[in-house]
């Protein structure tokens, strides 16, 4: 199921192999708007991403120079995704990552 219009990933390989039966849910996008506008697409490839991530940090910088990300995640018994999101953000270059969670979701370690 997708909302509004099919997405490029549903239509080009390997997407159709994973999509199965595609159902498009109407979210009231005006038909004339879709028909009149040229919807542009751009496929991100590995070299695009590498160029964005190739920035090296200066020797005289601080974590505050690279942004602060707040991750609000986690529920009882399901904290793995929250931890992975935080670790991924740090690996991608966030200067500081703070996890906000419901205390009841984190087991107490003794």
PyMOL commands that place a pseudoatom at each C-alpha (Angstrom):
pseudoatom trace, name=CA, resn=UNK, resi=1, chain=A, elem=C, hetatm=0, pos=[0.000, 0.000, 0.000]
pseudoatom trace, name=CA, resn=UNK, resi=2, chain=A, elem=C, hetatm=0, pos=[1.216, 3.492, -0.824]
pseudoatom trace, name=CA, resn=UNK, resi=3, chain=A, elem=C, hetatm=0, pos=[-0.346, 6.923, -0.457]
pseudoatom trace, name=CA, resn=UNK, resi=4, chain=A, elem=C, hetatm=0, pos=[-1.253, 9.251, -3.313]
pseudoatom trace, name=CA, resn=UNK, resi=5, chain=A, elem=C, hetatm=0, pos=[0.837, 7.918, -6.179]
pseudoatom trace, name=CA, resn=UNK, resi=6, chain=A, elem=C, hetatm=0, pos=[3.095, 4.952, -6.844]
pseudoatom trace, name=CA, resn=UNK, resi=7, chain=A, elem=C, hetatm=0, pos=[6.706, 5.598, -5.912]
pseudoatom trace, name=CA, resn=UNK, resi=8, chain=A, elem=C, hetatm=0, pos=[9.687, 5.008, -8.175]
pseudoatom trace, name=CA, resn=UNK, resi=9, chain=A, elem=C, hetatm=0, pos=[10.881, 2.198, -5.911]
pseudoatom trace, name=CA, resn=UNK, resi=10, chain=A, elem=C, hetatm=0, pos=[7.668, 0.294, -6.584]
pseudoatom trace, name=CA, resn=UNK, resi=11, chain=A, elem=C, hetatm=0, pos=[8.281, 0.382, -10.318]
pseudoatom trace, name=CA, resn=UNK, resi=12, chain=A, elem=C, hetatm=0, pos=[11.999, -0.170, -10.962]
pseudoatom trace, name=CA, resn=UNK, resi=13, chain=A, elem=C, hetatm=0, pos=[14.076, -3.216, -10.065]
pseudoatom trace, name=CA, resn=UNK, resi=14, chain=A, elem=C, hetatm=0, pos=[14.347, -4.691, -7.548]
pseudoatom trace, name=CA, resn=UNK, resi=15, chain=A, elem=C, hetatm=0, pos=[11.257, -2.947, -6.094]
pseudoatom trace, name=CA, resn=UNK, resi=16, chain=A, elem=C, hetatm=0, pos=[8.576, -4.904, -7.964]
pseudoatom trace, name=CA, resn=UNK, resi=17, chain=A, elem=C, hetatm=0, pos=[10.006, -8.149, -6.573]
pseudoatom trace, name=CA, resn=UNK, resi=18, chain=A, elem=C, hetatm=0, pos=[9.248, -6.907, -3.054]
pseudoatom trace, name=CA, resn=UNK, resi=19, chain=A, elem=C, hetatm=0, pos=[6.096, -4.916, -3.726]
pseudoatom trace, name=CA, resn=UNK, resi=20, chain=A, elem=C, hetatm=0, pos=[3.623, -7.644, -4.572]
pseudoatom trace, name=CA, resn=UNK, resi=21, chain=A, elem=C, hetatm=0, pos=[0.122, -6.291, -5.190]
pseudoatom trace, name=CA, resn=UNK, resi=22, chain=A, elem=C, hetatm=0, pos=[0.335, -2.502, -5.028]
pseudoatom trace, name=CA, resn=UNK, resi=23, chain=A, elem=C, hetatm=0, pos=[-2.658, -0.632, -3.684]
pseudoatom trace, name=CA, resn=UNK, resi=24, chain=A, elem=C, hetatm=0, pos=[-2.709, 3.148, -3.983]
pseudoatom trace, name=CA, resn=UNK, resi=25, chain=A, elem=C, hetatm=0, pos=[-4.641, 4.976, -1.270]
pseudoatom trace, name=CA, resn=UNK, resi=26, chain=A, elem=C, hetatm=0, pos=[-6.294, 8.217, -2.320]
pseudoatom trace, name=CA, resn=UNK, resi=27, chain=A, elem=C, hetatm=0, pos=[-5.236, 11.138, -0.129]
pseudoatom trace, name=CA, resn=UNK, resi=28, chain=A, elem=C, hetatm=0, pos=[-7.102, 13.772, -2.162]
pseudoatom trace, name=CA, resn=UNK, resi=29, chain=A, elem=C, hetatm=0, pos=[-4.262, 15.034, -4.341]
pseudoatom trace, name=CA, resn=UNK, resi=30, chain=A, elem=C, hetatm=0, pos=[-6.075, 17.035, -7.043]
pseudoatom trace, name=CA, resn=UNK, resi=31, chain=A, elem=C, hetatm=0, pos=[-5.959, 15.104, -10.332]
pseudoatom trace, name=CA, resn=UNK, resi=32, chain=A, elem=C, hetatm=0, pos=[-5.296, 18.235, -12.412]
pseudoatom trace, name=CA, resn=UNK, resi=33, chain=A, elem=C, hetatm=0, pos=[-2.313, 19.088, -10.202]
pseudoatom trace, name=CA, resn=UNK, resi=34, chain=A, elem=C, hetatm=0, pos=[-0.737, 15.699, -10.859]
pseudoatom trace, name=CA, resn=UNK, resi=35, chain=A, elem=C, hetatm=0, pos=[-1.438, 15.902, -14.598]
pseudoatom trace, name=CA, resn=UNK, resi=36, chain=A, elem=C, hetatm=0, pos=[-0.173, 19.494, -15.005]
pseudoatom trace, name=CA, resn=UNK, resi=37, chain=A, elem=C, hetatm=0, pos=[3.001, 19.220, -12.991]
pseudoatom trace, name=CA, resn=UNK, resi=38, chain=A, elem=C, hetatm=0, pos=[6.099, 17.518, -14.217]
pseudoatom trace, name=CA, resn=UNK, resi=39, chain=A, elem=C, hetatm=0, pos=[7.163, 15.363, -11.294]
pseudoatom trace, name=CA, resn=UNK, resi=40, chain=A, elem=C, hetatm=0, pos=[10.943, 15.113, -11.337]
pseudoatom trace, name=CA, resn=UNK, resi=41, chain=A, elem=C, hetatm=0, pos=[12.844, 12.223, -9.855]
pseudoatom trace, name=CA, resn=UNK, resi=42, chain=A, elem=C, hetatm=0, pos=[16.470, 11.681, -9.030]
pseudoatom trace, name=CA, resn=UNK, resi=43, chain=A, elem=C, hetatm=0, pos=[18.042, 8.369, -8.140]
pseudoatom trace, name=CA, resn=UNK, resi=44, chain=A, elem=C, hetatm=0, pos=[20.673, 8.693, -5.430]
pseudoatom trace, name=CA, resn=UNK, resi=45, chain=A, elem=C, hetatm=0, pos=[23.651, 6.493, -6.095]
pseudoatom trace, name=CA, resn=UNK, resi=46, chain=A, elem=C, hetatm=0, pos=[26.638, 5.545, -3.989]
pseudoatom trace, name=CA, resn=UNK, resi=47, chain=A, elem=C, hetatm=0, pos=[28.880, 8.295, -5.392]
pseudoatom trace, name=CA, resn=UNK, resi=48, chain=A, elem=C, hetatm=0, pos=[26.276, 10.933, -4.426]
pseudoatom trace, name=CA, resn=UNK, resi=49, chain=A, elem=C, hetatm=0, pos=[26.258, 9.777, -0.826]
pseudoatom trace, name=CA, resn=UNK, resi=50, chain=A, elem=C, hetatm=0, pos=[30.047, 9.407, -0.620]
pseudoatom trace, name=CA, resn=UNK, resi=51, chain=A, elem=C, hetatm=0, pos=[30.469, 13.045, -1.706]
pseudoatom trace, name=CA, resn=UNK, resi=52, chain=A, elem=C, hetatm=0, pos=[28.202, 14.202, 1.116]
pseudoatom trace, name=CA, resn=UNK, resi=53, chain=A, elem=C, hetatm=0, pos=[29.989, 12.082, 3.698]
pseudoatom trace, name=CA, resn=UNK, resi=54, chain=A, elem=C, hetatm=0, pos=[33.550, 12.828, 2.669]
pseudoatom trace, name=CA, resn=UNK, resi=55, chain=A, elem=C, hetatm=0, pos=[33.825, 15.906, 4.871]
pseudoatom trace, name=CA, resn=UNK, resi=56, chain=A, elem=C, hetatm=0, pos=[36.658, 15.592, 7.356]
pseudoatom trace, name=CA, resn=UNK, resi=57, chain=A, elem=C, hetatm=0, pos=[36.424, 17.253, 10.716]
pseudoatom trace, name=CA, resn=UNK, resi=58, chain=A, elem=C, hetatm=0, pos=[38.856, 19.957, 11.639]
pseudoatom trace, name=CA, resn=UNK, resi=59, chain=A, elem=C, hetatm=0, pos=[41.313, 19.368, 14.468]
pseudoatom trace, name=CA, resn=UNK, resi=60, chain=A, elem=C, hetatm=0, pos=[40.006, 22.288, 16.491]
pseudoatom trace, name=CA, resn=UNK, resi=61, chain=A, elem=C, hetatm=0, pos=[36.293, 21.457, 16.517]
pseudoatom trace, name=CA, resn=UNK, resi=62, chain=A, elem=C, hetatm=0, pos=[33.780, 20.439, 19.152]
pseudoatom trace, name=CA, resn=UNK, resi=63, chain=A, elem=C, hetatm=0, pos=[30.824, 18.060, 19.092]
pseudoatom trace, name=CA, resn=UNK, resi=64, chain=A, elem=C, hetatm=0, pos=[28.582, 21.119, 19.203]
pseudoatom trace, name=CA, resn=UNK, resi=65, chain=A, elem=C, hetatm=0, pos=[29.858, 22.100, 15.755]
pseudoatom trace, name=CA, resn=UNK, resi=66, chain=A, elem=C, hetatm=0, pos=[28.200, 19.019, 14.253]
pseudoatom trace, name=CA, resn=UNK, resi=67, chain=A, elem=C, hetatm=0, pos=[24.655, 19.269, 15.526]
pseudoatom trace, name=CA, resn=UNK, resi=68, chain=A, elem=C, hetatm=0, pos=[22.548, 17.741, 18.274]
pseudoatom trace, name=CA, resn=UNK, resi=69, chain=A, elem=C, hetatm=0, pos=[20.000, 15.077, 17.384]
pseudoatom trace, name=CA, resn=UNK, resi=70, chain=A, elem=C, hetatm=0, pos=[17.135, 14.096, 19.666]
pseudoatom trace, name=CA, resn=UNK, resi=71, chain=A, elem=C, hetatm=0, pos=[15.826, 10.569, 19.103]
pseudoatom trace, name=CA, resn=UNK, resi=72, chain=A, elem=C, hetatm=0, pos=[12.456, 9.857, 20.715]
pseudoatom trace, name=CA, resn=UNK, resi=73, chain=A, elem=C, hetatm=0, pos=[11.979, 6.110, 20.567]
pseudoatom trace, name=CA, resn=UNK, resi=74, chain=A, elem=C, hetatm=0, pos=[11.631, 2.889, 22.465]
pseudoatom trace, name=CA, resn=UNK, resi=75, chain=A, elem=C, hetatm=0, pos=[8.813, 1.003, 24.082]
pseudoatom trace, name=CA, resn=UNK, resi=76, chain=A, elem=C, hetatm=0, pos=[8.631, -1.861, 26.530]
pseudoatom trace, name=CA, resn=UNK, resi=77, chain=A, elem=C, hetatm=0, pos=[10.780, -4.674, 25.183]
pseudoatom trace, name=CA, resn=UNK, resi=78, chain=A, elem=C, hetatm=0, pos=[11.587, -2.819, 21.961]
pseudoatom trace, name=CA, resn=UNK, resi=79, chain=A, elem=C, hetatm=0, pos=[14.599, -0.625, 22.619]
pseudoatom trace, name=CA, resn=UNK, resi=80, chain=A, elem=C, hetatm=0, pos=[16.867, -2.125, 19.968]
pseudoatom trace, name=CA, resn=UNK, resi=81, chain=A, elem=C, hetatm=0, pos=[15.718, 0.186, 17.178]
pseudoatom trace, name=CA, resn=UNK, resi=82, chain=A, elem=C, hetatm=0, pos=[16.210, 3.216, 19.429]
pseudoatom trace, name=CA, resn=UNK, resi=83, chain=A, elem=C, hetatm=0, pos=[19.773, 2.170, 20.181]
pseudoatom trace, name=CA, resn=UNK, resi=84, chain=A, elem=C, hetatm=0, pos=[20.487, 1.459, 16.514]
pseudoatom trace, name=CA, resn=UNK, resi=85, chain=A, elem=C, hetatm=0, pos=[19.110, 4.860, 15.463]
pseudoatom trace, name=CA, resn=UNK, resi=86, chain=A, elem=C, hetatm=0, pos=[21.381, 6.609, 17.956]
pseudoatom trace, name=CA, resn=UNK, resi=87, chain=A, elem=C, hetatm=0, pos=[24.443, 4.644, 16.909]
pseudoatom trace, name=CA, resn=UNK, resi=88, chain=A, elem=C, hetatm=0, pos=[23.717, 5.267, 13.218]
pseudoatom trace, name=CA, resn=UNK, resi=89, chain=A, elem=C, hetatm=0, pos=[23.383, 9.009, 13.845]
pseudoatom trace, name=CA, resn=UNK, resi=90, chain=A, elem=C, hetatm=0, pos=[26.765, 9.091, 15.564]
pseudoatom trace, name=CA, resn=UNK, resi=91, chain=A, elem=C, hetatm=0, pos=[28.373, 7.099, 12.770]
pseudoatom trace, name=CA, resn=UNK, resi=92, chain=A, elem=C, hetatm=0, pos=[26.869, 9.480, 10.210]
pseudoatom trace, name=CA, resn=UNK, resi=93, chain=A, elem=C, hetatm=0, pos=[28.481, 12.443, 11.916]
pseudoatom trace, name=CA, resn=UNK, resi=94, chain=A, elem=C, hetatm=0, pos=[26.063, 13.898, 14.448]
pseudoatom trace, name=CA, resn=UNK, resi=95, chain=A, elem=C, hetatm=0, pos=[28.003, 15.713, 17.138]
pseudoatom trace, name=CA, resn=UNK, resi=96, chain=A, elem=C, hetatm=0, pos=[25.724, 14.762, 20.010]
pseudoatom trace, name=CA, resn=UNK, resi=97, chain=A, elem=C, hetatm=0, pos=[22.814, 12.326, 20.157]
pseudoatom trace, name=CA, resn=UNK, resi=98, chain=A, elem=C, hetatm=0, pos=[20.292, 12.266, 22.989]
pseudoatom trace, name=CA, resn=UNK, resi=99, chain=A, elem=C, hetatm=0, pos=[17.817, 9.417, 23.396]
pseudoatom trace, name=CA, resn=UNK, resi=100, chain=A, elem=C, hetatm=0, pos=[14.485, 10.193, 25.044]
pseudoatom trace, name=CA, resn=UNK, resi=101, chain=A, elem=C, hetatm=0, pos=[12.639, 7.079, 26.167]
pseudoatom trace, name=CA, resn=UNK, resi=102, chain=A, elem=C, hetatm=0, pos=[9.984, 5.899, 28.577]
pseudoatom trace, name=CA, resn=UNK, resi=103, chain=A, elem=C, hetatm=0, pos=[11.803, 4.751, 31.668]
pseudoatom trace, name=CA, resn=UNK, resi=104, chain=A, elem=C, hetatm=0, pos=[9.577, 1.681, 31.925]
pseudoatom trace, name=CA, resn=UNK, resi=105, chain=A, elem=C, hetatm=0, pos=[10.898, 0.487, 28.566]
pseudoatom trace, name=CA, resn=UNK, resi=106, chain=A, elem=C, hetatm=0, pos=[14.515, 0.113, 29.712]
pseudoatom trace, name=CA, resn=UNK, resi=107, chain=A, elem=C, hetatm=0, pos=[15.270, -2.877, 31.946]
pseudoatom trace, name=CA, resn=UNK, resi=108, chain=A, elem=C, hetatm=0, pos=[16.942, -2.070, 35.258]
pseudoatom trace, name=CA, resn=UNK, resi=109, chain=A, elem=C, hetatm=0, pos=[20.442, -3.523, 35.409]
pseudoatom trace, name=CA, resn=UNK, resi=110, chain=A, elem=C, hetatm=0, pos=[21.991, -4.355, 38.758]
for i in range(1, 110): cmd.bond("trace and resi %d" % i, "trace and resi %d" % (i + 1))
show_as sticks, trace
zoom trace
